Amino acid sequence: MRKSFVLVLAGVFYFASIAEAQVGIYMRPRIGYGRGFRHRPQRPPQRNLLKFQPSVNISFGYGFPNLDKNQLPDFYNLYKGTTASQTGPITGAVDYRFARNMSIGVLVTHGNTSVPYYNYNEPAAPVFTGALENWSVMLNFMRYIQATDKIAPYLRTAIGINSWQQSYTDGQGNKVNMDGVPSQLAYQLGLGANFYLAKNAGLFLEAGYGKYLLHGGFTLKF
């Protein structure tokens, strides 16, 4: 009798232990360690971005070289010299940064350039000198590639109109009746970066094509 009771009691403990193990496996599948348990997956750390605040950006710069010299016309039996006198373009821009990666505004440039013209038959001295003074106003689109709080790379796309004043003078300073038709389309493509030396002020460097090849200056953020 006693032997039978012990066997029954052992059987009860055996089935009770199995039942408890099954509850541990099926009721809590994501908690615990060891056989029969799954590890809870860990989420990758999220990058904490500062809250974006719209801003007005003002920049002033100087471009080099002045590619407006390419707008000086060609004349029959004359060729342009390789030495050109140029200033600028000097640039100023106001942009509204309405999104973290985009802004829109206005880019204004001003520059002067002049080139001597030579006669193929008498190349010793220039026949006359052609000069262009230019103002341009362009709609300016900026696409920012946020790197750090101190460095902000960007892509520039600007397009607008040119305003020209042209003149041609001989070696004695007399006006020569020549006329060209420079393009009325103004544009600038660029790849550059802002380097913030303070919270709202810094420098910028840019390479591109249109009004200039290289461009640099300072920028302010409000």
C-alpha positions as semicolon CSV with decimal commas, in nm:
position;residue;x (nm);y (nm);z (nm)
1;M;0,000;0,000;0,000
2;R;0,275;0,238;0,098
3;K;0,472;0,147;-0,216
4;S;0,170;0,222;-0,434
5;F;0,120;0,560;-0,266
6;V;0,480;0,657;-0,330
7;L;0,448;0,562;-0,699
8;V;0,127;0,768;-0,736
9;L;0,286;1,067;-0,562
10;A;0,593;1,045;-0,788
11;G;0,368;1,035;-1,093
12;V;0,180;1,346;-0,977
13;F;0,505;1,541;-0,932
14;Y;0,627;1,424;-1,275
15;F;0,316;1,541;-1,461
16;A;0,304;1,863;-1,259
17;S;0,663;1,947;-1,359
18;I;0,581;1,883;-1,729
19;A;0,273;2,105;-1,708
20;E;0,474;2,389;-1,547
21;A;0,741;2,362;-1,816
22;Q;0,475;2,385;-2,090
23;V;0,328;2,696;-1,928
24;G;0,675;2,851;-1,918
25;I;0,731;2,770;-2,285
26;Y;0,397;2,879;-2,433
27;M;0,284;3,154;-2,199
28;R;0,611;3,349;-2,197
29;P;0,789;3,280;-2,528
30;R;0,984;3,611;-2,537
31;I;1,124;3,619;-2,184
32;G;1,407;3,428;-2,028
33;Y;1,714;3,237;-2,134
34;G;1,800;2,880;-2,205
35;R;1,641;2,610;-2,413
36;G;1,282;2,673;-2,515
37;F;1,302;3,052;-2,483
38;R;1,354;3,315;-2,751
39;H;1,560;3,631;-2,704
40;R;1,378;3,959;-2,735
41;P;1,511;4,140;-3,048
42;Q;1,691;4,466;-2,979
43;R;1,600;4,776;-3,178
44;P;1,887;4,959;-3,347
45;P;1,975;5,289;-3,180
46;Q;1,797;5,584;-3,338
47;R;1,981;5,899;-3,439
48;N;1,866;6,196;-3,236
49;L;1,811;6,491;-3,473
50;L;1,773;6,844;-3,346
51;K;1,431;6,993;-3,403
52;F;1,431;7,183;-3,732
53;Q;1,375;7,558;-3,722
54;P;1,313;7,755;-4,047
55;S;1,571;8,026;-4,107
56;V;1,665;8,313;-4,337
57;N;2,019;8,283;-4,475
58;I;2,215;8,579;-4,612
59;S;2,546;8,531;-4,791
60;F;2,803;8,751;-4,966
61;G;3,083;8,616;-5,181
62;Y;3,328;8,656;-5,465
63;G;3,350;8,430;-5,770
64;F;3,649;8,354;-5,992
65;P;3,704;8,360;-6,280
66;N;3,437;8,579;-6,435
67;L;3,288;8,357;-6,707
68;D;3,101;8,652;-6,859
69;K;3,406;8,695;-7,085
70;N;3,265;8,404;-7,286
71;Q;2,973;8,632;-7,381
72;L;3,194;8,874;-7,574
73;P;3,107;8,820;-7,944
74;D;3,331;8,706;-8,228
75;F;3,387;8,940;-8,522
76;Y;3,498;8,867;-8,877
77;N;3,877;8,864;-8,929
78;L;3,936;8,936;-8,559
79;Y;4,026;8,714;-8,266
80;K;4,014;8,764;-7,892
81;G;4,335;8,780;-7,691
82;T;4,416;8,534;-7,416
83;T;4,460;8,799;-7,148
84;A;4,138;8,930;-6,997
85;S;4,075;9,194;-6,735
86;Q;3,798;9,102;-6,494
87;T;3,632;9,184;-6,166
88;G;3,405;8,944;-5,983
89;P;3,142;8,845;-6,001
90;I;3,053;8,979;-5,660
91;T;2,753;8,786;-5,525
92;G;2,477;8,837;-5,272
93;A;2,201;8,593;-5,183
94;V;1,897;8,579;-4,955
95;D;1,739;8,236;-4,902
96;Y;1,452;8,104;-4,692
97;R;1,529;7,757;-4,560
98;F;1,177;7,618;-4,518
99;A;1,278;7,251;-4,476
100;R;1,574;7,069;-4,326
101;N;1,716;6,991;-4,672
102;M;1,581;7,270;-4,896
103;S;1,572;7,646;-4,936
104;I;1,464;7,895;-5,202
105;G;1,572;8,254;-5,257
106;V;1,736;8,509;-5,486
107;L;2,098;8,526;-5,604
108;V;2,232;8,855;-5,745
109;T;2,572;8,892;-5,918
110;H;2,770;9,184;-6,059
111;G;3,094;9,180;-6,256
112;N;3,306;9,341;-6,526
113;T;3,526;9,184;-6,790
114;S;3,719;9,308;-7,095
115;V;3,921;9,139;-7,371
116;P;4,143;9,286;-7,649
117;Y;4,064;9,203;-8,012
118;Y;4,344;9,149;-8,267
119;N;4,353;9,150;-8,644
120;Y;4,479;8,825;-8,797
121;N;4,685;9,021;-9,050
122;E;4,835;9,267;-8,797
123;P;4,855;9,095;-8,457
124;A;5,116;9,333;-8,310
125;A;4,862;9,559;-8,134
126;P;4,493;9,518;-8,050
127;V;4,245;9,679;-8,285
128;F;4,008;9,759;-8,000
129;T;3,902;9,630;-7,658
130;G;3,558;9,491;-7,581
131;A;3,413;9,532;-7,232
132;L;3,104;9,394;-7,060
133;E;2,939;9,502;-6,738
134;N;2,684;9,255;-6,606
135;W;2,408;9,238;-6,349
136;S;2,216;8,915;-6,306
137;V;1,918;8,819;-6,090
138;M;1,850;8,447;-6,044
139;L;1,603;8,231;-5,857
140;N;1,822;8,027;-5,623
141;F;1,742;7,668;-5,516
142;M;1,958;7,504;-5,248
143;R;1,959;7,135;-5,159
144;Y;2,135;7,070;-4,827
145;I;2,310;6,747;-4,729
146;Q;2,329;6,769;-4,351
147;A;2,660;6,632;-4,224
148;T;2,717;6,789;-3,881
149;D;2,613;7,102;-3,695
150;K;2,937;7,267;-3,812
151;I;2,949;7,152;-4,177
152;A;2,655;7,160;-4,420
153;P;2,726;7,052;-4,782
154;Y;2,484;7,173;-5,048
155;L;2,390;7,170;-5,416
156;R;2,302;7,499;-5,584
157;T;2,078;7,547;-5,890
158;A;2,014;7,908;-5,993
159;I;1,849;8,044;-6,307
160;G;1,741;8,393;-6,412
161;I;1,818;8,685;-6,644
162;N;2,121;8,896;-6,741
163;S;2,141;9,273;-6,785
164;W;2,435;9,384;-7,000
165;Q;2,618;9,705;-7,079
166;Q;2,882;9,664;-7,351
167;S;3,138;9,900;-7,499
168;Y;3,422;9,884;-7,757
169;T;3,712;10,131;-7,764
170;D;4,031;10,159;-7,972
171;G;4,382;10,218;-7,845
172;Q;4,323;10,596;-7,820
173;G;4,007;10,549;-7,614
174;N;3,769;10,631;-7,897
175;K;3,441;10,445;-7,916
176;V;3,415;10,182;-8,189
177;N;3,076;10,107;-8,339
178;M;3,061;9,736;-8,273
179;D;2,776;9,546;-8,118
180;G;2,717;9,194;-7,989
181;V;2,426;8,997;-7,852
182;P;2,517;8,842;-7,515
183;S;2,284;8,578;-7,376
184;Q;1,995;8,695;-7,162
185;L;1,989;8,363;-6,974
186;A;2,179;8,359;-6,645
187;Y;2,246;8,038;-6,454
188;Q;2,475;7,884;-6,197
189;L;2,528;7,524;-6,087
190;G;2,739;7,458;-5,779
191;L;2,856;7,209;-5,519
192;G;2,980;7,355;-5,192
193;A;2,962;7,356;-4,814
194;N;2,893;7,596;-4,528
195;F;3,142;7,589;-4,242
196;Y;2,983;7,739;-3,931
197;L;3,239;7,901;-3,702
198;A;2,962;8,018;-3,468
199;K;2,599;7,921;-3,420
200;N;2,467;8,162;-3,683
201;A;2,773;8,266;-3,883
202;G;3,034;8,097;-4,096
203;L;3,218;8,069;-4,425
204;F;3,135;7,887;-4,748
205;L;3,332;7,742;-5,038
206;E;3,185;7,632;-5,370
207;A;3,284;7,497;-5,711
208;G;3,054;7,522;-6,010
209;Y;2,984;7,656;-6,355
210;G;2,781;7,942;-6,498
211;K;2,890;8,282;-6,368
212;Y;3,206;8,146;-6,200
213;L;3,411;7,831;-6,138
214;L;3,511;7,897;-5,775
215;H;3,316;8,089;-5,514
216;G;3,374;8,179;-5,151
217;G;3,251;8,417;-4,883
218;F;3,061;8,434;-4,556
219;T;2,709;8,342;-4,456
220;L;2,471;8,448;-4,181
221;K;2,167;8,265;-4,046
222;F;1,867;8,429;-3,877
